[in-house]
Amino acid sequence: MADFMTQVMKGVRVLEVAQFTYVPAAGAILADWGADVIKIEHPVRGDTQRGFLNMGGVQLDPLRHTLFEHPNRGKRSVGIDLSTEEGQAVLYELAKSADVFLTNYLPQVRQKNKFDVEHIRAVNPNIIYARGSALGNKGPEREVGGFDGTCFWSRSGVAHAMTPEELPGPLTQGIPAFGDSIGGMFIAGGISGALFHREKTGEAVELDVSLLSSAWWASGALIAQVMETDILTRNGMPSSGGSLRNPFMGNFRTSDGGTINLCMVSPTGLIADTFAHVGVPEAADDPRFKDVLSLIENAGAASDILVKAFGAKPFAYWREHLKTMKGQWAPIQSFKDLLTDEQAIANDMIIEVEGADGGAPLRLVRGPVQFDGQPVQTTRSPQASEHTELVLMELGVEWDQIEQWKASGAIA
């Protein structure tokens, strides 16, 4: 496999001063695409997320740390104490050769430690400065931090919309780093646009993406509806059956407790085929369901027929039997199920990196973009400060200077 097929960011250097998942996830995507991503970490503590060893009651091995690997694979780590003048000097040396500066530190921290846009642009006027934040870089709360659980899930309206009104309180976010991973992809896309703009015009821009804006974009179709009509719709309670207006839209329980989702937005041309596939071909001859308008007018009766039919056979039967059905449908799967989904596997959705413990490879999820149909090839996440000397020597820094910085605690 030739490098140019998949490494569309080869030759781009990204300097990442960020922690946790949200903004580092953008760095991981850019690294997947071939960029040289240099992650700056505290010389003693490293990225704070390295210490997150219990997630939702699941113990994580520090040498097989999936929550850290997901947003940090493919990078190199340099340990710098950015609270010191010498550490800041090292950062500026790295910034001189970087194309992108990527950060999620709050503005007051960027100012205190002198790596805000004016400090970095002073040594490299052509650098693209990318900020990821909780709530945006403007407004009275620009100095307030947050996580995807607070900004993407809770404050944004997502938790409210995802929770049926019959429940006494909002659902909690069940997927770690859910908004972080989505927002990180947005940042990577923004950086791609900024690099293209610089290539065409010579102008380096600043860009901002927040967890709040990421949630709003992901929910944009519903928010637009609310702004236009003042009508807010929410998830309903789980049930077996079609919708009130379209019986071919809904979840249907199988005899063994599985669920099949039908999603035929327009039943035109699908009535006879659908009834035949669920084992009730005679329903297509019923005058109540003879055409789409009749089907809609008698949606409840059609739904009852489908509920009974799906409930008569097990999930595995339907998964196989419905493969020839014309209308859109899907088995409702768990993430465990997805690991053996032949379509997911065929499309290279799982990537492997070596384990830092020398054991079996770690399996991770590739980013959603695939170039030339080629799978991603990447490396494990770095150990904290693993590449400090190597990166500095690549920049031409003399060993005596590196030793001096190490002795002072500016680097590790």
C-alpha positions as CSV (number, residue, x, y, z in Angstrom):
1,M,0.0,0.0,0.0
2,A,1.5,3.3,-1.1
3,D,1.7,6.1,1.5
4,F,0.0,8.6,-0.8
5,M,-3.2,6.5,-0.9
6,T,-4.2,7.1,2.7
7,Q,-1.8,9.7,4.1
8,V,-3.5,12.8,2.8
9,M,-2.0,14.8,5.7
10,K,1.6,13.6,5.2
11,G,4.0,16.5,5.6
12,V,1.7,18.4,8.0
13,R,3.0,18.9,11.5
14,V,0.5,19.4,14.3
15,L,1.5,20.7,17.7
16,E,-1.1,19.6,20.2
17,V,-1.3,21.1,23.7
18,A,-4.5,19.4,24.9
19,Q,-5.8,16.9,27.4
20,F,-8.7,14.4,27.8
21,T,-10.5,13.3,24.6
22,Y,-12.2,16.1,22.8
23,V,-9.4,18.0,21.2
24,P,-6.9,15.1,21.3
25,A,-9.4,13.1,19.2
26,A,-8.9,15.7,16.4
27,G,-5.2,15.1,16.6
28,A,-5.8,11.3,16.4
29,I,-7.8,11.7,13.2
30,L,-5.1,13.9,11.7
31,A,-2.5,11.3,12.7
32,D,-4.6,8.6,11.1
33,W,-4.5,10.7,7.9
34,G,-0.7,10.9,8.0
35,A,0.1,14.1,10.0
36,D,3.0,14.2,12.4
37,V,1.2,15.0,15.6
38,I,3.4,16.1,18.5
39,K,1.5,15.9,21.8
40,I,2.8,18.1,24.6
41,E,2.4,16.7,28.1
42,H,3.4,17.8,31.5
43,P,6.8,16.3,32.3
44,V,5.6,14.7,35.6
45,R,1.9,14.1,35.3
46,G,1.4,13.7,31.6
47,D,-2.1,14.1,30.2
48,T,-4.5,14.0,33.1
49,Q,-6.6,11.3,31.3
50,R,-3.7,8.8,31.8
51,G,-4.9,8.7,35.4
52,F,-8.5,7.8,34.5
53,L,-8.4,4.1,35.3
54,N,-12.0,3.5,36.3
55,M,-14.7,4.3,33.7
56,G,-18.3,3.4,34.6
57,G,-17.1,0.7,36.9
58,V,-14.7,-0.8,34.3
59,Q,-11.1,-1.0,35.4
60,L,-8.6,0.1,32.8
61,D,-5.0,-1.1,32.5
62,P,-2.6,1.9,32.3
63,L,-0.6,0.0,29.7
64,R,-3.7,-1.0,27.7
65,H,-5.7,2.2,28.3
66,T,-8.4,2.2,25.7
67,L,-9.8,5.6,26.7
68,F,-6.4,7.1,26.2
69,E,-5.5,5.1,23.1
70,H,-8.7,6.1,21.2
71,P,-7.8,9.8,21.0
72,N,-4.0,9.5,21.1
73,R,-2.9,6.7,18.7
74,G,-0.3,7.6,16.1
75,K,1.2,10.6,18.0
76,R,4.6,11.4,19.5
77,S,4.8,12.7,23.1
78,V,7.1,15.5,24.3
79,G,7.2,16.4,28.0
80,I,7.4,20.2,28.6
81,D,6.6,22.2,31.7
82,L,4.8,25.1,30.1
83,S,4.7,27.1,33.4
84,T,8.4,27.9,33.1
85,E,10.1,30.3,30.7
86,E,12.4,27.6,29.5
87,G,9.5,25.3,28.8
88,Q,7.8,28.0,26.9
89,A,11.0,28.6,24.9
90,V,11.0,24.8,24.0
91,L,7.4,25.1,22.9
92,Y,8.2,28.1,20.6
93,E,11.0,26.1,19.1
94,L,8.6,23.4,18.2
95,A,6.0,25.9,17.0
96,K,8.4,27.3,14.4
97,S,8.1,24.2,12.2
98,A,4.4,23.4,12.9
99,D,1.5,23.9,10.5
100,V,-1.2,23.7,13.2
101,F,-1.3,24.6,16.9
102,L,-4.1,22.6,18.5
103,T,-5.3,23.3,22.1
104,N,-8.3,22.9,24.5
105,Y,-6.8,24.8,27.4
106,L,-8.9,27.7,28.7
107,P,-8.0,31.2,27.7
108,Q,-6.8,32.2,31.2
109,V,-4.4,29.2,31.2
110,R,-3.2,30.0,27.6
111,Q,-2.4,33.6,28.7
112,K,-0.8,32.6,32.0
113,N,1.5,30.1,30.3
114,K,2.1,32.2,27.2
115,F,0.8,29.9,24.5
116,D,-2.2,31.9,23.3
117,V,-2.5,32.8,19.7
118,E,-0.4,36.0,19.9
119,H,2.4,34.1,21.6
120,I,2.5,31.3,19.0
121,R,2.0,33.6,16.1
122,A,4.9,35.7,17.3
123,V,7.3,32.8,16.4
124,N,5.3,31.5,13.5
125,P,2.9,33.9,11.8
126,N,1.7,31.3,9.3
127,I,0.5,28.7,11.8
128,I,-3.2,27.7,12.0
129,Y,-4.4,28.2,15.5
130,A,-7.2,25.7,16.4
131,R,-9.1,26.0,19.7
132,G,-11.6,23.5,21.1
133,S,-13.7,24.6,24.0
134,A,-16.6,23.7,26.2
135,L,-18.9,26.6,25.4
136,G,-17.2,28.7,22.7
137,N,-14.5,31.4,22.5
138,K,-17.0,34.3,22.9
139,G,-19.5,35.4,25.5
140,P,-19.5,35.6,29.3
141,E,-18.6,31.9,29.8
142,R,-15.6,31.6,27.5
143,E,-13.4,31.0,30.5
144,V,-15.6,28.1,31.8
145,G,-14.6,24.6,31.2
146,G,-16.6,21.5,30.7
147,F,-16.9,17.9,29.4
148,D,-19.1,16.3,26.8
149,G,-21.3,15.1,29.6
150,T,-22.0,18.7,30.7
151,C,-21.9,20.6,27.4
152,F,-22.6,18.1,24.6
153,W,-25.1,16.0,26.4
154,S,-26.8,18.0,29.2
155,R,-26.7,21.7,28.5
156,S,-27.2,21.3,24.7
157,G,-30.7,19.8,24.9
158,V,-29.5,16.4,23.7
159,A,-30.2,14.6,27.0
160,H,-33.7,16.2,27.2
161,A,-34.6,15.2,23.6
162,M,-33.3,11.6,24.1
163,T,-35.3,11.1,27.2
164,P,-39.0,10.1,27.0
165,E,-41.2,12.6,28.9
166,E,-42.7,9.7,30.9
167,L,-39.4,9.1,32.7
168,P,-38.8,11.0,36.0
169,G,-35.5,12.4,34.9
170,P,-33.0,12.7,32.0
171,L,-31.0,9.7,30.7
172,T,-27.3,9.9,31.5
173,Q,-24.8,9.7,28.8
174,G,-24.0,6.0,28.4
175,I,-21.1,6.3,25.9
176,P,-17.8,7.6,27.2
177,A,-16.4,10.6,25.2
178,F,-19.5,10.5,22.9
179,G,-19.6,14.2,22.1
180,D,-15.8,14.4,22.4
181,S,-15.3,12.0,19.5
182,I,-17.9,13.7,17.3
183,G,-16.5,17.2,18.1
184,G,-13.0,16.0,17.5
185,M,-13.9,15.0,14.0
186,F,-15.4,18.5,13.4
187,I,-12.1,20.1,14.5
188,A,-10.2,17.8,12.1
189,G,-12.5,18.9,9.3
190,G,-12.0,22.5,10.2
191,I,-8.3,22.2,10.2
192,S,-8.4,20.5,6.8
193,G,-10.4,23.5,5.5
194,A,-7.9,25.9,7.1
195,L,-4.9,24.1,5.5
196,F,-6.6,24.3,2.1
197,H,-7.4,28.0,2.6
198,R,-3.7,28.7,3.5
199,E,-2.5,26.7,0.5
200,K,-4.8,28.8,-1.8
201,T,-4.4,32.2,-0.3
202,G,-1.4,32.2,2.0
203,E,-3.6,33.2,4.9
204,A,-3.4,31.4,8.2
205,V,-6.7,31.5,10.2
206,E,-7.9,30.8,13.7
207,L,-10.7,28.3,14.2
208,D,-13.0,27.4,17.0
209,V,-15.2,24.4,17.7
210,S,-17.0,23.9,21.0
211,L,-18.7,20.9,22.5
212,L,-21.9,23.0,22.6
213,S,-21.8,23.9,18.9
214,S,-21.0,20.3,18.0
215,A,-24.1,19.1,19.8
216,W,-26.2,21.8,18.1
217,W,-25.0,20.8,14.7
218,A,-25.6,17.1,15.4
219,S,-29.1,18.1,16.5
220,G,-29.6,20.8,13.9
221,A,-32.5,19.3,12.0
222,L,-34.6,19.2,15.2
223,I,-33.4,22.6,16.5
224,A,-34.4,24.1,13.2
225,Q,-37.8,22.6,13.5
226,V,-38.2,24.1,17.0
227,M,-37.1,27.5,15.8
228,E,-39.6,27.4,12.9
229,T,-42.6,25.8,14.6
230,D,-42.0,26.1,18.3
231,I,-42.8,22.3,18.5
232,L,-40.3,20.2,20.4
233,T,-40.4,16.4,19.9
234,R,-38.7,13.9,22.1
235,N,-37.9,10.2,22.1
236,G,-40.9,8.0,23.0
237,M,-40.9,5.1,25.4
238,P,-39.8,1.8,23.9
239,S,-42.6,-0.3,22.4
240,S,-43.2,-2.9,19.7
241,G,-45.0,-1.5,16.7
242,G,-45.1,1.0,13.9
243,S,-45.7,4.8,14.1
244,L,-49.1,6.3,14.2
245,R,-48.9,7.3,10.5
246,N,-46.6,4.8,9.0
247,P,-46.7,1.1,10.2
248,F,-43.5,0.4,8.3
249,M,-41.6,2.8,10.6
250,G,-40.9,1.4,14.1
251,N,-39.2,-1.2,16.3
252,F,-40.7,-4.8,16.4
253,R,-39.8,-7.3,19.1
254,T,-39.0,-10.9,18.1
255,S,-40.0,-14.1,20.0
256,D,-36.7,-14.2,21.9
257,G,-36.6,-10.5,23.0
258,G,-34.6,-9.1,20.1
259,T,-35.7,-6.1,18.1
260,I,-35.9,-5.4,14.3
261,N,-36.1,-1.8,13.2
262,L,-38.2,-1.0,10.1
263,C,-37.4,2.4,8.5
264,M,-39.4,2.7,5.2
265,V,-39.8,6.4,5.1
266,S,-42.0,6.0,2.0
267,P,-43.9,2.7,1.7
268,T,-44.6,3.3,-2.0
269,G,-43.9,0.0,-3.9
270,L,-43.0,-1.8,-0.7
271,I,-46.4,-3.0,0.7
272,A,-46.7,-6.4,-0.9
273,D,-43.0,-7.2,-0.5
274,T,-42.9,-6.2,3.2
275,F,-46.0,-8.2,4.1
276,A,-44.7,-11.2,2.1
277,H,-41.3,-11.1,3.9
278,V,-42.9,-11.1,7.4
279,G,-45.0,-14.1,6.4
280,V,-48.4,-12.5,5.9
281,P,-48.7,-12.0,2.1
282,E,-52.5,-12.0,2.2
283,A,-52.4,-8.7,4.1
284,A,-51.4,-7.0,0.8
285,D,-54.8,-8.0,-0.6
286,D,-56.6,-6.4,2.3
287,P,-58.5,-3.3,1.0
288,R,-57.2,-1.4,4.1
289,F,-53.7,-1.7,2.9
290,K,-54.2,-1.7,-0.9
291,D,-52.1,1.5,-1.4
292,V,-50.1,4.0,0.6
293,L,-52.9,6.3,1.6
294,S,-55.0,3.3,2.8
295,L,-52.0,2.0,4.7
296,I,-51.6,5.3,6.4
297,E,-55.3,5.6,7.3
298,N,-55.2,2.1,8.8
299,A,-51.7,2.2,10.3
300,G,-52.8,0.8,13.6
301,A,-54.3,-2.4,12.1
302,A,-51.2,-2.9,9.9
303,S,-48.9,-2.4,12.9
304,D,-50.8,-5.0,14.8
305,I,-50.3,-7.5,12.0
306,L,-46.5,-6.8,11.9
307,V,-46.2,-7.0,15.7
308,K,-47.8,-10.4,15.7
309,A,-45.7,-11.7,12.8
310,F,-42.3,-10.5,14.2
311,G,-43.2,-11.9,17.6
312,A,-43.6,-15.3,16.2
313,K,-40.0,-16.0,15.2
314,P,-36.6,-15.4,16.8
315,F,-34.1,-12.5,16.1
316,A,-31.6,-14.7,14.2
317,Y,-34.4,-15.9,11.8
318,W,-35.3,-12.3,10.9
319,R,-31.7,-11.2,10.5
320,E,-31.3,-13.7,7.8
321,H,-34.7,-13.8,6.3
322,L,-35.1,-10.0,5.8
323,K,-31.9,-9.7,3.7
324,T,-33.9,-9.9,0.5
325,M,-36.6,-7.4,1.6
326,K,-36.7,-4.3,-0.6
327,G,-37.5,-1.8,2.2
328,Q,-35.0,-0.4,4.7
329,W,-34.5,-2.3,8.0
330,A,-31.9,-3.0,10.5
331,P,-31.2,-5.4,13.4
332,I,-30.8,-3.5,16.7
333,Q,-27.4,-4.5,17.8
334,S,-25.1,-3.9,20.8
335,F,-21.5,-2.8,20.4
336,K,-20.5,-6.4,21.2
337,D,-22.7,-7.5,18.2
338,L,-21.0,-5.0,16.0
339,L,-17.6,-6.6,16.6
340,T,-18.7,-9.6,14.5
341,D,-20.8,-7.7,12.0
342,E,-19.4,-8.8,8.6
343,Q,-20.2,-5.5,7.0
344,A,-18.3,-3.5,9.6
345,I,-15.4,-5.9,9.4
346,A,-15.3,-5.8,5.6
347,N,-15.0,-2.0,5.8
348,D,-12.0,-2.0,8.1
349,M,-13.8,-0.4,11.0
350,I,-11.4,-2.0,13.5
351,I,-7.7,-1.2,13.6
352,E,-5.0,-2.8,15.6
353,V,-2.0,-1.2,17.4
354,E,0.6,-2.8,19.5
355,G,0.1,-2.9,23.2
356,A,2.5,-1.0,25.4
357,D,2.7,-4.0,27.6
358,G,4.0,-6.1,24.8
359,G,0.9,-8.3,24.8
360,A,-1.8,-8.9,22.3
361,P,-2.6,-6.0,19.9
362,L,-5.1,-3.4,21.1
363,R,-8.2,-3.1,18.9
364,L,-9.5,0.4,18.2
365,V,-12.1,2.1,16.0
366,R,-10.9,3.8,12.8
367,G,-12.1,7.3,11.9
368,P,-15.2,7.5,9.7
369,V,-13.3,8.7,6.6
370,Q,-11.6,6.2,4.4
371,F,-9.3,7.2,1.5
372,D,-9.0,5.0,-1.6
373,G,-10.6,2.1,0.2
374,Q,-7.5,1.6,2.2
375,P,-7.4,0.6,5.9
376,V,-5.7,2.9,8.4
377,Q,-2.2,2.0,9.6
378,T,-1.1,3.7,12.8
379,T,0.8,3.1,16.0
380,R,-0.1,2.9,19.7
381,S,-0.4,6.1,21.7
382,P,2.9,7.3,23.1
383,Q,4.0,6.9,26.7
384,A,4.3,10.2,28.4
385,S,7.3,12.2,27.2
386,E,8.4,9.2,25.1
387,H,9.8,11.2,22.2
388,T,11.1,14.3,23.8
389,E,14.8,13.9,22.9
390,L,14.1,12.5,19.5
391,V,11.8,15.3,18.4
392,L,14.2,18.0,19.7
393,M,17.1,16.4,17.9
394,E,15.1,16.3,14.7
395,L,14.8,20.1,15.1
396,G,18.6,20.4,15.4
397,V,18.7,21.2,19.1
398,E,22.1,20.3,20.5
399,W,22.4,17.6,23.1
400,D,24.0,19.9,25.6
401,Q,20.9,22.2,25.4
402,I,18.6,19.2,25.8
403,E,20.5,18.1,28.9
404,Q,20.3,21.6,30.4
405,W,16.6,21.8,29.8
406,K,16.1,18.4,31.4
407,A,18.2,19.3,34.4
408,S,16.1,22.4,35.0
409,G,12.9,20.4,34.8
410,A,11.7,22.3,31.7
411,I,11.4,19.0,29.8
412,A,11.3,15.3,30.5
